[in-house]
Amino acid sequence: MVSTQSTTGPRIESHNPATGEVIGSVPVMDEAEVRERVQRARKAQEGWVALDHRERARQLLRVQDWLAANARTIAERLSAETGKPRFDSLLHEVTASCELIKTLSREAPKVLAPTRVSSGLLLTKKAWKVYEPHGVIGVISPWNFPLTLAMSPTVTALYAGNAVVLKPSEVTPLVGDIVAEAFTAAEVHPDVVQVLSGDGSTGAALVHAGVDKIAFTGSTRTGKKIMAAAAETLTPVVMELGGKDPMVVCADADIENAAAGAVWAGFANSGQICMSIERVYVPEAVHDRFVDAVVERTEALRQGVDSDEHPVDVGAMIAPTQAAIVEAHIADARDKGAEVLTGGVRRSDLGGDFFAPTVLTGCTHDMDIVNEETFGPVLPIVKVRDEDEAVRLANDSRYGLTASVWTANRAKGERIARELKAGSVLINDHITVYAITELPFGGIKESGFGRVHGVEGLLEFARPKSVVLERLPQVNRLLWFPYPKAGFDVAARATGFLYRTNPVDKVKALLGL
C-alpha cells in the first residue's frame, strides 16, 4: 500500500466544520506524482488480475474485518472531518462499506464467471463470454460520505480485477488516510490501491494520467467538466451526480409516518445527501396536517456537536460556502412568496458551520429552492390539487436520481413508482435504497449514468469479451469463398423457412413459392 505523504509543494488543511478546529493537513500532489502513482497501480494490477475471484474476495474480506474492528474510531474520525453525528458516520459509512464488501465477496465470483451462450443457427460453434478488467480505474470521490463513496467504487473495481487510484475530496482529505490504513492493515496485494491527496488540479491530473476508466461522484457541474476532459482520450466514465429528489405524499398516506420520513430524509447529514428529499408534493386535502406534523418534528431535532453526553440528530454543514447556497435559495423563495415556518438561519450560537433545519411552504416551480440542488437542511413543500399533479411536477426536473411515494395503497404506490422518472423509487421510505447493495444505484437525466452496486455495478468495472470456438473447422468452408452458384437461392429459401412466423408461409418459402 502507498501512503498519501509527499514532501514537497503546498498542503491542504482539514477543518472540523462543527468546531472550526484544524485536524490535519495533506499535500497537493502534482501531475508528475499522479502519473507515477497510476503507473505503480498499473504494474500492480498485473499480479492482482492473476488472482482468482475467490482469492480477491479473501483479501478484501480482510478489509471488511479491519473496518468492523475499528468501527468506533473510524466513525469518530469521519465525524471530526465532516461535522456529522457519529451515528451517521457509523451506520452510513462504516457499516455500509462492510455490507458492500460482504455482498460483493458472495456475488462477484458468480457474476464475473465465464458464461456459455447459445450459438443460435451456427450449431457447430461453441460460444461464451468472459469478463476482463479495464485495467486502472480512477476514482474521484466527494465529501458528503467520504468513506462510503470512496470505498464503493474502489472495492467494486478491485473485485472485477482492476487496480484503483483514488482521489478523495479536498474538503475531506483525511479520509484518504483511513482508506490507506484499511488496505495496508488487511495486507491486500501491494500497490493495487493508490491514494492521492490534493485539490481540483490533482483530480484533473488523474483524468489525464492514462487511467482506463473514471468513476466520479459529485456535482453535475463538475461531472460535466470531467466528462469533457475524459472525452479527449475517449476514456469511459461512470457518473453519480446531483439530485433534486421529490417526495410524493398521497392523500391516503399515514401522515405522521410520512412527516417523520420527510424530516429524516430531508435533514440527515444536514441535507447534504444526493438522495435527500429536496421537494415535497402534498395534496391540498392533507397539506396542512402534513405541514404541522413536519414543523413539530423539525423543531424537536437536536443540533450541535455530537458527544456521548449530548447526542444530536443534525450536525454541521461542511463549510460556510455551502451554507451560503442554502441562504440564497431561501432568500429567492421568500422573494417569490414562500413562507419560512421554522429555521431559515445559520446557528452561529453553536460555534461551527450550522444551519437550522428549515421548512418552507408556498413553494412553486419558479423558485430556485424547487429547481436547483440545494444540498442543505431545507424542506420546500408544494401544495398540489391531487396525486396526478404531484407526479407531473415531480417529473418536471432536469434531475432524476431517486424519488419516493407515500401511500397506504400498495397497488397505487407501485403504479406511481412506475410513473416517476428516477433511477430509484421507494414506497413509504427514502434514501435507504443505497443500503440494499444488491440493487443497482444511479440516476437518469442530469443525475448521471452508469450504476454502482448490484450486478450492474460489478459489470461497470468489467469489459465483456466474446469467445467463439469452431468445433468442426471444415464446416466453415461452406460459407467461405467461392460462394456456391445456387447459394443465394438456397439461403433465401432457408431464411424464409426459419424466420417466417406462419406455418403455411414457412412451407411456401421453403418451396420457393
N, C-alpha and C positions, 0 to 999 in steps of 0.2 A: 504494500500500500504506500502511496506517496502522500506526504503531508502537504499542507497548504502554505507552508512557510516559504518566504523569499526574502533575500537580504537587501535588495535594492528597491528604489522607487518609492512613490508615495504610499500612504496607508489610509484605510477607511476605518473610522471609529464606529462601534456599535453602541447604541444607547438603549437603555430601558425606557420604553415610552411611558411607563407608569410613574417613574421617578425622575427621569432625565439623567440618571447616572450613566457614565461611560463604563461599559462592562468588558470591553476588549477592542482589539483592532486587528485588521488583516491587511496584507499588501495588495496593491493593484498590479496584477500580473500583466505584462506587456505581450505583444504579438509573438515575439520570439519564444517566450516561456510557454505560451499557449500551444504553439506548434510543436514544441518539444514534448509537451505532455500528450498531445494527440499521437505523436509517433511512438511514444512509450506504450500507450494503450494499444496501438495497432500491433506492435510486436507481441504484447502480452496476449492479445486475442487469439493468436495462432495456437497457443497452448490451451487456452480456455475452450475454444471450439472443439479441440480434440477430445475433451472430456465428454462422456455420455451424459444424457439428461439427468440421470439419477445421481451422478456424482456432483453435477452442478447443484442439484437440489440439496444434497447433503451439506455442501459448503454454505449455501445460502440459508439453510435452516439454522446454522450456527450464528448467523447474523440475527435471525429472529430470536434465538435464545439470549444473545447478548442484550438486545433491546428490552426483552422482558425482564431480565435480571437487573437491569439498570433503569427500569421504567420511571421510578420516582425521581431520580436525579436528572434524567433526561427531560422529564416534564418540567421540572423547576428551571432548568437551563433555557428551555424553549420559552417559558413564560417570562423569564427575565429579559429575553430579547424581543418578544412580541407584545408584552403587556396584557396577554390574555389570562384568564383564570387557569390555575393548574389542572383543574378537572378537564377543561377543554384540551389542554396540551396532552394530557394523559390519554383521554379517550379518542380524540380526533387525530392525534398524531402518532403516539407510540402504539396504542392498541391497533389502530387502523393499519399501520405499517406491518405489524406482526401478522394480522389477519390476511393481508395480501400475500405475504411470503408463504404462509401456510397453504393458502388456496393454490398458488402457483406451483408449489412443490408437489401437489397432488395432481394438478391438471396439465402442467407443461409436458411431461413425458408422453401423455396420451395425445394431446393436441398436435404436438410437433413430430409425432412418429410418421414414418413413410406410410402412404395410404394408396392402396390399389384402387383403380377406377376402371370402368368398363371401356373397352376399346371399340365398342359400337360395331359398325359394319366390318371393321378390319379384324376379323376373328383370329388371325394368326399372330396378332401382336399382343404383347403384354404391356400395360401402361400403368404408371404410378406417379405420384407426386411426392416430392421431398421438400422440406423447409430448411433454408440456409440463412444464416445471419447476414445482415447488411455489412457488418464489419465494426466500425466505431460509431457510436451514437453520441451526439452532442446534446446534453440535457441542460436547458435553461429554466430554472425553477423560480417561483415567486416567493413573496414574503409572508403571505397571509397564513399559509400552512407550510412552513418552510421544510419540515421533515417529511410529512406525508407526500407532498407534491414534488419532492426530490427523490424519495425512495420509490414511489410508484413507477415512474418510467425507468428508473435505474435498475431495479430488480427484475422488472419485466424484460427489459432488453438483455440482461445477463442470462436469464433463463433461456432466451432464444439463441444464446451463443455469442452475443456481441460483447465488446468492451464498451465502457462508458467514460466520457469526460463530462463531469458535472460542474456547472457554474451556478451557484446559488445567488439569490438576490443580494445586491449590495446593501439593502436595508436590513437584512438579517444574515449577515455573512458568517456568523459564528456557527450556524448550523452545519457548515461545511466541516468543521472540526468533529461534530458528532458523527457525521457520515463516515469520515475518515477513520475515526476510532472504531466504529462498528465493524468495518470491513477488515481493519487491521487485527482487532481482537479476535475475530472469527477465523482468521488465517485463510481468507479467501484468496484464490490464485493471485500471486503478486502482480501488481501494476494494472490489473484488469479494470480497476476503477481509479480514475484520476479526479481529484477535486481541485478546481480552480478557485481563486478569490479575485475580486476586482469589481469594477463598475461597468457601465454600459460599453465602454471601449473593449473590455475583456470579453464580454458576450459577443460583440461584433467580430472580434478576432477569432472566436471559436467558430462562428458561422463560416468564416473564410479559411479555416485551417485544414480543410480537406476531410472533414468528417463525412460519413456516408449517409447519415440522416439526422435531422434535428427534431427534438421533441421539446416544444415550448409551451409553458403555461403562464398566462399573464394577460395583460390588457389587449384589447383588439387593436389599438393604435400601435403598440409595439410589435404585435404579431404581424401586422401588415409590413412593417419595416423589415422584420426578419425574413418573411416570405419573399420580399422583393430581393433581398440580398442573396438568399438561397437560390433564387431563380437564375442568377448569373452563372451558376455551375450546375443547374438542374439537380440540386440536392433536394431529395424529398423531405417533407415536413409533416409533422402531426401537431395540430394546433388546438389547445384547450383555452378558449379566450373568454371574453366578458359575458355577463348575463344581466338580464333585467327581468328576473323571474316573476311571473304572475301567479297569484293565488285566486282561484275562483271559488267563492263561497255560495253554495246553493241555498235556496230558501228553506229546504228541509234539513239542513246541516245541524249537527249538535253545536250550537253557538258557543257554549263555554269551551268545548274542546277545540273548535276552530280558532277561537280567540287565543287560547293557550298556545296552539301551534303557531299562530302568526307571531306572537311575541317571542317565542323561542327561535323560530326560523328567520325572524327579521332582525333580532338583536344579538344572537350568538356570535361570538368573536367581534362584537361591536358592528355587526352587519358587514364585516369585511370577508365575505364568502361569495365566490362567484355564483353560488346557488342560493344566496339569501333571498327571501321574499322581498321584492322591491316594488311591487304593485299589488294592491288588493282590490278585487271587484266584488261588490256586495249588492244584492238586490234590495231595492228600497223597502220591501216588506220586513226585512230583518236588519237593515242597516244600523239603526240607532241602537238596538240591543247589542249588536256585534261591537260597535264603536265603544259603547260604555264598558263592555267586558274587556276590551283591549286596553283602554285607558287605565282601568282599575289594576290590571295585571302589570302594566308598564310601570305605574307609579310604585308598585311594590318591589321592583327589582333592586337588588343591592349592587352598587357600583363602587369601584375603588381598587386598591391594591390587595390582591388575594393573599390570605395567610390562614394558618390553622385557627387562629383566634377570631379572624374576621373573614370568613369565606364570602366571595362575591359571585354574582351572576354575570355581570358585564364588566369587562376590563377597559383598558385604554385603547385609543386608536393608535395606529402605527406611527403617525407623525403629524405635525401641525398642517402640513400641506394637504393631507387627506381630509382633515377636519375642515379646511378652507373650502374644499369642494362641496362638502355637506352643507356648510353655511350658505354658499352661493346658490345651491339648488333650493334650499328652504326659502331664501330671500326671493328668488324668482317665483316660487309657488305662492308666496304671500302676496306679491305684487299682482298676481293674476287671480286672486280671490280665495286661495286656500286658507284654512284656519289651523293654527297650531294648538292642539288640545293639551299637550304636555311635552316638556322638553324644549328642543329648539335652540339650546345654548351650550356653549362649552362649559365644562365643570372645572374651572380654574381653581376652585376651592379644594380639589382633590390632589393638586400638586403636579399632575402629569398631563398627558395629551388625552384628556377625557372629554367625551361629548355625550350629553344627556340623551337617553333613548327618547325618540320623538315620534309622535303620532299626528298625522295631518289628515284633515277631511276637506271635502270640497275640491278634490283634485280632478284635473281634466287633462286631456291628451295634448294640450298646447303647452304644458309645463315641462321644464327640464327634469323635474323630480319623477315624472312618469316616463319620459323618453330616454334619458341618459343614465348610464350606470352611475349610481351614487356611491356605492361601496362604503356605507356608513349606517349607523343605527337609526334609520328612519323608515316608518311605515306610512306610505301615502295610500289613502283609502279613496276609492272611486265608487260613487253610488251609481247603480245601473237599474234599468227597468226590470230586467229579468236575466235568466241564465244565458239566453241566446246572445244578448248584448254583451254580457260578460265575456263570453268566449270570443266574440268578434273583436272586442277591444284587447283582450289578452293576446290575440294573434297579430295585433297591429303594432308590431315592433320589428326592428332590424335584428334583434337578438332571438335566440332560441335554444337556450341551454336546458333548463328544467322548468317545470310548471307543476302546479298541484290543483286538485279539485276536491272540495269538501262537501260530502252529501251522505245522507242516511240510506240512499238507494244505490245498491251496488251496481245494478244494470246502468243506471244513469251515470254513475261515476266512470264506468268503463267506456260508455259512449262518449262522454265529454273528453276523456283521456285520449280517445282516437282523434277527436276534433282539434285538440290543442297542438300547435306547431312547436315542438320542442324535442330535444334529443331524449329526454326522460320525463315521464309524468308520474306523479304519485297521487294516490287517492287517500285522503284523510291523513296525510303526512307530508313532510317536505324535507329536503336535504339528504335524508338517510339512504338514498339510492346509491351514493358513493360507497357506503359501508357494505353493500352487497357485492362482493368482489367478483362474483361470477357473472354479473351483468356488465355489458359494455357501457362505458360512460363517455359522453361527448356531446357536442352541440351541432346545430344547424345554423344557417344564415351567418351572421357575423359573430356567432359564438364559437366558430371554428369548425374543424372537420377532423376525421380520424377518431379513433377510440382508444381509451385505456381500460384496463380490467376486462375480464371475461376472455372468451376465445378470441374475440375480435382484437382485444388489446395485445395478446400474445402475437397474433398474426401481423400487427402493425410493425413489429420488430423482426419479422422473418420474411424472406423472399421465397415464394413458391417456385420450384423448378420442376418441369415436366420431363419424365424419362420414359422412353418407348423402346421396347426390345422386340425385334422381329424373330419369332421362334422358327420360322421356315423361310430362310433368306431367299430361296429360289422363287417364292411367290411374288416377291417384289417386282420381278421382271415382267410379270403380266401387265403392270401399269407403267412400265418404263418405255423408252423409245426402242424400236419404232412403234407407233400406235398401230394396232391392227386395222385392216381395211374396213371391217364391219363393226369396229369398236364403238363408234358413235351411236349407231342404231341400237346395238345391244345395251349400251349404257342408258340410253333414253328410255327403252322399254323397262329396264330394271328399276330405274328411278321412279317411273310411274307406278310400277307394281309395289315397290317398297313404301312409297310415301303418299299415294292416294288413300283417302280415308274410307271411301265407299267400296265394299267388296266387288260389286259389279264393275266399277271403274278400274279396280286393280286388274281384273281379268282382261278387260279391254286394252289396258296399257300393255300388258304382257304380250298380247296377241298383235299389238301394233294397230289396233282399230281406233 
